[in-house]
Amino acid sequence: MQMDKNSRKVRNQDINPCIEESDASQKCLDAYNYDKSMCSAYFQRYKNCRKFWHNIMLERRREGVKPDMPTAAERQERLAALGGKPY
């Protein structure tokens, strides 16, 4: 089965820094028969992840750094320097 362009983007580690959080949210929904009230911690972690990396993108854009989103390897280095995920 071929994924469309947007699906590939969402699954691309270099483009989407929050795949892990997204997958965890989806697994929670699957486990709790789509009862969203049971998964609010997962949703919040995903939102915090998106917000964190969005701010990094804005900062890089202001500084003229390309690409706007750090690569997966750069993100790992940044998170390691912070002592883990801040979200």
NUSE-582357 format. One record per residue: x, y, z of N, C-alpha, C in turn. Coordinates in Angstrom, 2 decimals. Example, Ala and Ser with C-alpha at 12.3 -4.5 7.8 and 13.67 -1.06 7.14 Angstrom:
<node n_X="13.19" n_Y="-5.69" n_Z="7.80" ca_X="12.30" ca_Y="-4.50" ca_Z="7.80" c_X="13.20" c_Y="-3.30" c_Z="7.80"/>
<node n_X="12.85" n_Y="-2.25" n_Z="7.08" ca_X="13.67" ca_Y="-1.06" ca_Z="7.14" c_X="12.90" c_Y="0.03" c_Z="7.87"/>
//
This chain:
<node n_X="0.84" n_Y="-1.19" n_Z="0.00" ca_X="0.00" ca_Y="0.00" ca_Z="0.00" c_X="0.89" c_Y="1.25" c_Z="0.00"/>
<node n_X="0.66" n_Y="2.13" n_Z="-0.91" ca_X="1.44" ca_Y="3.37" ca_Z="-1.03" c_X="0.79" c_Y="4.47" c_Z="-0.22"/>
<node n_X="1.62" n_Y="5.17" n_Z="0.57" ca_X="1.09" ca_Y="6.29" ca_Z="1.35" c_X="1.11" c_Y="7.54" c_Z="0.48"/>
<node n_X="0.11" n_Y="8.41" n_Z="0.67" ca_X="0.13" ca_Y="9.65" ca_Z="-0.08" c_X="1.21" c_Y="10.58" c_Z="0.50"/>
<node n_X="1.46" n_Y="11.66" n_Z="-0.20" ca_X="2.55" ca_Y="12.57" ca_Z="0.16" c_X="2.42" c_Y="13.09" c_Z="1.60"/>
<node n_X="1.22" n_Y="13.49" n_Z="2.01" ca_X="1.03" ca_Y="14.02" ca_Z="3.37" c_X="1.25" c_Y="12.94" c_Z="4.43"/>
<node n_X="0.81" n_Y="11.73" n_Z="4.16" ca_X="1.02" ca_Y="10.64" ca_Z="5.11" c_X="2.50" c_Y="10.35" c_Z="5.29"/>
<node n_X="3.25" n_Y="10.39" n_Z="4.19" ca_X="4.69" ca_Y="10.18" ca_Z="4.27" c_X="5.35" c_Y="11.29" c_Z="5.09"/>
<node n_X="4.89" n_Y="12.52" n_Z="4.90" ca_X="5.43" ca_Y="13.65" ca_Z="5.66" c_X="5.22" c_Y="13.45" c_Z="7.15"/>
<node n_X="4.02" n_Y="13.04" n_Z="7.52" ca_X="3.67" ca_Y="12.85" ca_Z="8.92" c_X="4.53" c_Y="11.75" c_Z="9.54"/>
<node n_X="4.90" n_Y="10.74" n_Z="8.76" ca_X="5.70" ca_Y="9.62" ca_Z="9.26" c_X="7.21" c_Y="9.85" c_Z="9.12"/>
<node n_X="7.61" n_Y="10.96" n_Z="8.49" ca_X="9.03" ca_Y="11.24" ca_Z="8.27" c_X="9.65" c_Y="11.83" c_Z="9.53"/>
<node n_X="10.64" n_Y="11.13" n_Z="10.10" ca_X="11.28" ca_Y="11.56" ca_Z="11.35" c_X="11.91" c_Y="12.95" c_Z="11.22"/>
<node n_X="12.41" n_Y="13.29" n_Z="10.03" ca_X="13.06" ca_Y="14.60" ca_Z="9.86" c_X="12.06" c_Y="15.74" c_Z="9.80"/>
<node n_X="10.81" n_Y="15.45" n_Z="9.46" ca_X="9.79" ca_Y="16.49" ca_Z="9.33" c_X="8.92" c_Y="16.56" c_Z="10.58"/>
<node n_X="8.55" n_Y="15.40" n_Z="11.11" ca_X="7.65" ca_Y="15.35" ca_Z="12.27" c_X="8.41" c_Y="14.91" c_Z="13.52"/>
<node n_X="8.66" n_Y="15.84" n_Z="14.44" ca_X="9.41" ca_Y="15.49" ca_Z="15.65" c_X="8.57" c_Y="14.77" c_Z="16.70"/>
<node n_X="7.27" n_Y="14.67" n_Z="16.48" ca_X="6.38" ca_Y="14.15" ca_Z="17.52" c_X="5.71" c_Y="12.83" c_Z="17.13"/>
<node n_X="6.37" n_Y="12.04" n_Z="16.29" ca_X="5.81" ca_Y="10.76" ca_Z="15.86" c_X="5.55" c_Y="9.86" c_Z="17.06"/>
<node n_X="6.51" n_Y="9.81" n_Z="17.97" ca_X="6.38" ca_Y="8.94" ca_Z="19.15" c_X="5.15" c_Y="9.32" c_Z="19.97"/>
<node n_X="4.96" n_Y="10.61" n_Z="20.20" ca_X="3.81" ca_Y="11.09" ca_Z="20.98" c_X="2.49" c_Y="10.85" c_Z="20.24"/>
<node n_X="2.53" n_Y="11.04" n_Z="18.93" ca_X="1.35" ca_Y="10.80" ca_Z="18.11" c_X="0.95" c_Y="9.32" c_Z="18.16"/>
<node n_X="1.94" n_Y="8.44" n_Z="18.01" ca_X="1.68" ca_Y="7.00" ca_Z="18.05" c_X="1.13" c_Y="6.59" c_Z="19.42"/>
<node n_X="1.69" n_Y="7.16" n_Z="20.49" ca_X="1.22" ca_Y="6.82" ca_Z="21.83" c_X="-0.24" c_Y="7.23" c_Z="22.01"/>
<node n_X="-0.61" n_Y="8.40" n_Z="21.50" ca_X="-2.00" ca_Y="8.86" ca_Z="21.58" c_X="-2.92" c_Y="7.89" c_Z="20.84"/>
<node n_X="-2.48" n_Y="7.49" n_Z="19.65" ca_X="-3.29" ca_Y="6.59" ca_Z="18.83" c_X="-3.45" c_Y="5.23" c_Z="19.51"/>
<node n_X="-2.37" n_Y="4.72" n_Z="20.09" ca_X="-2.44" ca_Y="3.43" ca_Z="20.79" c_X="-3.39" c_Y="3.51" c_Z="21.98"/>
<node n_X="-3.35" n_Y="4.64" n_Z="22.69" ca_X="-4.25" ca_Y="4.83" ca_Z="23.83" c_X="-5.70" c_Y="4.81" c_Z="23.36"/>
<node n_X="-5.98" n_Y="5.54" n_Z="22.30" ca_X="-7.34" ca_Y="5.56" ca_Z="21.76" c_X="-7.79" c_Y="4.15" c_Z="21.37"/>
<node n_X="-6.90" n_Y="3.42" n_Z="20.72" ca_X="-7.22" ca_Y="2.05" ca_Z="20.32" c_X="-7.50" c_Y="1.18" c_Z="21.56"/>
<node n_X="-6.67" n_Y="1.34" n_Z="22.59" ca_X="-6.79" ca_Y="0.52" ca_Z="23.80" c_X="-8.08" c_Y="0.82" c_Z="24.57"/>
<node n_X="-8.51" n_Y="2.07" n_Z="24.54" ca_X="-9.69" ca_Y="2.47" ca_Z="25.31" c_X="-10.91" c_Y="2.70" c_Z="24.44"/>
<node n_X="-10.94" n_Y="2.04" n_Z="23.29" ca_X="-12.09" ca_Y="2.10" ca_Z="22.41" c_X="-12.51" c_Y="3.54" c_Z="22.10"/>
<node n_X="-11.51" n_Y="4.36" n_Z="21.85" ca_X="-11.70" ca_Y="5.76" ca_Z="21.45" c_X="-12.40" c_Y="6.62" c_Z="22.50"/>
<node n_X="-12.22" n_Y="6.26" n_Z="23.77" ca_X="-12.71" ca_Y="7.09" ca_Z="24.88" c_X="-11.62" c_Y="8.13" c_Z="25.15"/>
<node n_X="-11.81" n_Y="9.32" n_Z="24.59" ca_X="-10.79" ca_Y="10.36" ca_Z="24.66" c_X="-10.46" c_Y="10.78" c_Z="26.09"/>
<node n_X="-11.41" n_Y="10.63" n_Z="26.99" ca_X="-11.18" ca_Y="11.05" ca_Z="28.37" c_X="-10.08" c_Y="10.21" c_Z="29.03"/>
<node n_X="-9.84" n_Y="9.02" n_Z="28.52" ca_X="-8.83" ca_Y="8.14" ca_Z="29.09" c_X="-7.42" c_Y="8.48" c_Z="28.58"/>
<node n_X="-7.33" n_Y="9.34" n_Z="27.59" ca_X="-6.04" ca_Y="9.57" ca_Z="26.92" c_X="-5.57" c_Y="11.02" c_Z="27.01"/>
<node n_X="-6.16" n_Y="11.81" n_Z="27.90" ca_X="-5.83" ca_Y="13.23" ca_Z="27.92" c_X="-4.35" c_Y="13.50" c_Z="28.20"/>
<node n_X="-3.69" n_Y="12.67" n_Z="29.00" ca_X="-2.26" ca_Y="12.87" ca_Z="29.27" c_X="-1.44" c_Y="12.69" c_Z="27.99"/>
<node n_X="-1.83" n_Y="11.72" n_Z="27.16" ca_X="-1.13" ca_Y="11.50" ca_Z="25.89" c_X="-1.35" c_Y="12.67" c_Z="24.95"/>
<node n_X="-2.58" n_Y="13.18" n_Z="24.91" ca_X="-2.88" ca_Y="14.32" ca_Z="24.04" c_X="-2.07" c_Y="15.54" c_Z="24.48"/>
<node n_X="-1.99" n_Y="15.75" n_Z="25.79" ca_X="-1.27" ca_Y="16.91" ca_Z="26.31" c_X="0.22" c_Y="16.79" c_Z="25.97"/>
<node n_X="0.78" n_Y="15.60" n_Z="26.10" ca_X="2.19" ca_Y="15.40" ca_Z="25.77" c_X="2.43" c_Y="15.71" c_Z="24.29"/>
<node n_X="1.51" n_Y="15.28" n_Z="23.43" ca_X="1.63" ca_Y="15.56" ca_Z="22.00" c_X="1.56" c_Y="17.07" c_Z="21.74"/>
<node n_X="0.60" n_Y="17.74" n_Z="22.37" ca_X="0.47" ca_Y="19.20" ca_Z="22.19" c_X="1.73" c_Y="19.91" c_Z="22.67"/>
<node n_X="2.26" n_Y="19.48" n_Z="23.81" ca_X="3.48" ca_Y="20.11" ca_Z="24.34" c_X="4.66" c_Y="19.88" c_Z="23.41"/>
<node n_X="4.73" n_Y="18.70" n_Z="22.83" ca_X="5.79" ca_Y="18.38" ca_Z="21.87" c_X="5.69" c_Y="19.31" c_Z="20.66"/>
<node n_X="4.49" n_Y="19.41" n_Z="20.10" ca_X="4.29" ca_Y="20.27" ca_Z="18.92" c_X="4.65" c_Y="21.72" c_Z="19.23"/>
<node n_X="4.22" n_Y="22.19" n_Z="20.40" ca_X="4.51" ca_Y="23.57" ca_Z="20.78" c_X="6.01" c_Y="23.80" c_Z="20.93"/>
<node n_X="6.69" n_Y="22.87" n_Z="21.59" ca_X="8.13" ca_Y="22.97" ca_Z="21.81" c_X="8.87" c_Y="23.08" c_Z="20.47"/>
<node n_X="8.58" n_Y="22.15" n_Z="19.55" ca_X="9.30" ca_Y="22.14" ca_Z="18.26" c_X="8.84" c_Y="23.28" c_Z="17.35"/>
<node n_X="7.61" n_Y="23.72" n_Z="17.48" ca_X="7.15" ca_Y="24.87" ca_Z="16.71" c_X="7.96" c_Y="26.11" c_Z="17.09"/>
<node n_X="8.19" n_Y="26.28" n_Z="18.40" ca_X="8.99" ca_Y="27.41" ca_Z="18.86" c_X="10.43" c_Y="27.32" c_Z="18.37"/>
<node n_X="10.98" n_Y="26.12" n_Z="18.32" ca_X="12.33" ca_Y="25.92" ca_Z="17.78" c_X="12.35" c_Y="26.32" c_Z="16.30"/>
<node n_X="11.31" n_Y="25.90" n_Z="15.56" ca_X="11.23" ca_Y="26.26" ca_Z="14.13" c_X="11.20" c_Y="27.77" c_Z="13.95"/>
<node n_X="10.37" n_Y="28.45" n_Z="14.75" ca_X="10.27" ca_Y="29.92" ca_Z="14.63" c_X="11.62" c_Y="30.57" c_Z="14.93"/>
<node n_X="12.29" n_Y="30.07" n_Z="15.95" ca_X="13.60" ca_Y="30.61" ca_Z="16.32" c_X="14.60" c_Y="30.43" c_Z="15.18"/>
<node n_X="14.63" n_Y="29.24" n_Z="14.58" ca_X="15.56" ca_Y="28.97" ca_Z="13.47" c_X="15.21" c_Y="29.83" c_Z="12.26"/>
<node n_X="13.92" n_Y="30.01" n_Z="12.01" ca_X="13.49" ca_Y="30.83" ca_Z="10.88" c_X="13.96" c_Y="32.28" c_Z="11.08"/>
<node n_X="13.78" n_Y="32.79" n_Z="12.31" ca_X="14.23" ca_Y="34.17" ca_Z="12.61" c_X="15.73" c_Y="34.32" c_Z="12.41"/>
<node n_X="16.47" n_Y="33.26" n_Z="12.76" ca_X="17.93" ca_Y="33.30" ca_Z="12.66" c_X="18.43" c_Y="32.93" c_Z="11.26"/>
<node n_X="17.50" n_Y="32.60" n_Z="10.36" ca_X="17.88" ca_Y="32.26" ca_Z="8.98" c_X="18.49" c_Y="30.88" c_Z="8.85"/>
<node n_X="18.26" n_Y="30.00" n_Z="9.81" ca_X="18.80" ca_Y="28.64" ca_Z="9.76" c_X="17.89" c_Y="27.76" c_Z="8.91"/>
<node n_X="18.49" n_Y="27.01" n_Z="7.99" ca_X="17.72" ca_Y="26.08" ca_Z="7.15" c_X="18.19" c_Y="24.67" c_Z="7.43"/>
<node n_X="17.34" n_Y="23.67" n_Z="7.41" ca_X="15.89" ca_Y="23.80" ca_Z="7.30" c_X="15.29" c_Y="24.33" c_Z="8.61"/>
<node n_X="14.04" n_Y="24.78" n_Z="8.52" ca_X="13.36" ca_Y="25.33" ca_Z="9.70" c_X="13.31" c_Y="24.32" c_Z="10.83"/>
<node n_X="13.00" n_Y="23.07" n_Z="10.49" ca_X="12.92" ca_Y="22.01" ca_Z="11.49" c_X="14.26" c_Y="21.28" c_Z="11.54"/>
<node n_X="14.86" n_Y="21.18" n_Z="12.72" ca_X="16.11" ca_Y="20.41" ca_Z="12.81" c_X="15.88" c_Y="18.96" c_Z="12.37"/>
<node n_X="16.91" n_Y="18.33" n_Z="11.83" ca_X="16.79" ca_Y="16.93" ca_Z="11.44" c_X="16.61" c_Y="16.08" c_Z="12.69"/>
<node n_X="16.22" n_Y="14.83" n_Z="12.49" ca_X="16.02" ca_Y="13.92" ca_Z="13.63" c_X="17.29" c_Y="13.82" c_Z="14.46"/>
<node n_X="18.44" n_Y="13.75" n_Z="13.80" ca_X="19.71" ca_Y="13.64" ca_Z="14.52" c_X="19.98" c_Y="14.91" c_Z="15.34"/>
<node n_X="19.75" n_Y="16.08" n_Z="14.74" ca_X="19.93" ca_Y="17.35" ca_Z="15.46" c_X="18.99" c_Y="17.44" c_Z="16.66"/>
<node n_X="17.76" n_Y="16.97" n_Z="16.48" ca_X="16.79" ca_Y="17.02" ca_Z="17.59" c_X="17.24" c_Y="16.13" c_Z="18.74"/>
<node n_X="17.78" n_Y="14.94" n_Z="18.41" ca_X="18.27" ca_Y="14.04" ca_Z="19.46" c_X="19.39" c_Y="14.70" c_Z="20.25"/>
<node n_X="20.30" n_Y="15.39" n_Z="19.54" ca_X="21.39" ca_Y="16.09" ca_Z="20.22" c_X="20.85" c_Y="17.18" c_Z="21.13"/>
<node n_X="19.89" n_Y="17.93" n_Z="20.63" ca_X="19.30" ca_Y="19.02" ca_Z="21.40" c_X="18.61" c_Y="18.49" c_Z="22.66"/>
<node n_X="17.85" n_Y="17.40" n_Z="22.50" ca_X="17.15" ca_Y="16.81" ca_Z="23.65" c_X="18.15" c_Y="16.25" c_Z="24.67"/>
<node n_X="19.23" n_Y="15.64" n_Z="24.17" ca_X="20.26" ca_Y="15.09" ca_Z="25.06" c_X="20.90" c_Y="16.21" c_Z="25.88"/>
<node n_X="21.14" n_Y="17.36" n_Z="25.21" ca_X="21.72" ca_Y="18.51" ca_Z="25.90" c_X="20.79" c_Y="19.05" c_Z="26.99"/>
<node n_X="19.49" n_Y="18.87" n_Z="26.77" ca_X="18.50" ca_Y="19.32" ca_Z="27.76" c_X="18.28" c_Y="18.28" c_Z="28.87"/>
<node n_X="18.87" n_Y="17.10" n_Z="28.70" ca_X="18.68" ca_Y="16.04" ca_Z="29.67" c_X="17.40" c_Y="15.26" c_Z="29.45"/>
<node n_X="16.90" n_Y="15.27" n_Z="28.24" ca_X="15.66" ca_Y="14.54" ca_Z="27.92" c_X="14.59" c_Y="15.49" c_Z="27.41"/>
<node n_X="13.44" n_Y="14.92" n_Z="27.14" ca_X="12.33" ca_Y="15.72" ca_Z="26.59" c_X="11.77" c_Y="16.66" c_Z="27.66"/>
<node n_X="11.64" n_Y="17.94" n_Z="27.33" ca_X="11.08" ca_Y="18.89" ca_Z="28.31" c_X="9.55" c_Y="18.91" c_Z="28.28"/>
<node n_X="8.94" n_Y="17.96" n_Z="27.61" ca_X="7.48" ca_Y="17.92" ca_Z="27.50" c_X="6.95" c_Y="16.57" c_Z="27.87"/>
//
